[in-house]
Amino acid sequence: DKAILEYLATNAIGRVNAKPWSAINAHLRANGFGNMQQTTFQQTLLKKTRESSLFILSCDRAPHKGYFIAAEKEDAEVMVHWYKNRIASEETNLYKLEELISQRWL
């Protein structure tokens, strides 16, 4: 965790400096930490930071694709936009599931 945090703090401040998982993992391997799966990172360190005040941000679309630490408000707004899209998508899935339930079992 410390190696990833130090790497991001040095190399990924602001959305314009977002680092893809491949770059983070290459840094870990180059420093003797072996290979880490992206899902492991997401379910451990990333999750922990999102429960704290650090909050590692991420973006899955260019031009800011990767992980980064906010330097300004606009950096954080990238993540707000992502969450709003994700929530809308999940609400659509929920609506579809509720429709299936009502069609099949009511």
matplotlib code that plots the C-alpha trace (Angstrom):
import matplotlib.pyplot as plt

x = [0.0, 2.8, 4.6, 1.4, 0.6, 4.1, 4.1, 0.7, 1.8, 5.0, 3.6, -0.2, -1.2, -4.1, -6.2, -3.7, -1.2, -3.5, -1.6, -3.0, -3.0, -0.2, 2.1, 1.4, 1.9, 5.1, 6.4, 5.5, 7.3, 10.4, 10.6, 10.4, 6.7, 5.7, 2.6, -0.7, -4.0, -6.0, -9.1, -7.0, -5.9, -9.5, -10.9, -8.2, -6.2, -8.6, -11.6, -9.8, -8.9, -12.5, -13.5, -11.0, -10.0, -7.3, -9.6, -7.7, -9.6, -10.0, -11.3, -12.0, -12.0, -9.4, -7.8, -7.6, -7.7, -6.1, -5.7, -4.8, -4.9, -6.9, -5.0, -8.0, -11.8, -12.0, -10.0, -12.6, -15.4, -14.2, -15.0, -18.4, -19.3, -18.3, -20.3, -23.4, -23.1, -22.6, -25.6, -27.8, -26.7, -27.4, -30.8, -31.7, -30.6, -32.7, -35.7, -35.3, -35.0, -38.1, -40.0, -39.0, -40.1, -43.5, -44.0, -43.0, -44.3, -47.0]
y = [0.0, 2.4, 1.9, 2.6, 5.7, 7.0, 6.4, 8.2, 11.1, 11.5, 10.7, 11.1, 14.4, 15.7, 14.1, 15.2, 12.9, 9.9, 6.6, 3.4, 0.3, -1.1, 1.7, 1.3, -2.5, -2.0, 0.3, -2.4, -5.1, -2.9, -2.3, -6.0, -6.2, -8.7, -8.6, -7.4, -7.9, -4.7, -6.1, -6.8, -3.1, -2.0, -4.1, -3.2, 0.1, 1.9, 1.0, 2.0, 5.5, 6.0, 5.6, 8.2, 11.7, 10.7, 9.2, 7.9, 8.9, 7.0, 7.6, 4.9, 7.2, 9.2, 11.7, 11.1, 7.3, 5.9, 6.5, 9.9, 12.1, 15.4, 18.6, 20.8, 20.7, 19.8, 16.6, 15.5, 16.4, 13.8, 11.2, 12.8, 12.5, 8.9, 8.1, 9.9, 7.8, 4.6, 5.3, 6.0, 2.8, 0.8, 2.4, 1.4, -2.2, -2.1, -0.9, -3.7, -6.3, -4.9, -5.1, -8.7, -9.5, -7.9, -9.6, -13.0, -13.2, -10.7]
z = [0.0, 1.0, -2.3, -4.3, -2.3, -2.7, -6.4, -6.8, -4.6, -6.7, -10.2, -10.3, -8.8, -10.8, -13.5, -16.2, -14.5, -14.1, -14.2, -15.7, -13.6, -15.9, -14.8, -11.1, -11.3, -13.3, -10.5, -7.9, -9.8, -10.4, -6.7, -5.7, -4.7, -7.4, -9.4, -8.0, -9.7, -10.3, -8.6, -5.5, -5.5, -6.1, -3.2, -0.7, -0.9, -3.3, -1.2, 2.0, 0.6, -0.4, 3.2, 4.3, 3.3, 0.8, -1.8, -4.8, -7.8, -11.1, -14.6, -17.2, -20.2, -22.0, -21.7, -17.9, -17.9, -14.8, -11.0, -9.5, -6.5, -6.7, -7.0, -7.7, -7.6, -11.3, -10.6, -8.0, -10.4, -12.8, -10.2, -9.4, -13.0, -13.1, -9.9, -11.4, -14.6, -12.6, -10.3, -13.3, -14.9, -11.7, -11.3, -14.8, -14.0, -10.8, -12.7, -15.3, -12.6, -10.8, -14.1, -14.6, -11.1, -11.6, -14.9, -13.7, -10.2, -9.7]

ax = plt.figure().add_subplot(projection="3d")
ax.plot(x, y, z, "-o")
ax.set_aspect("equal")
plt.show()
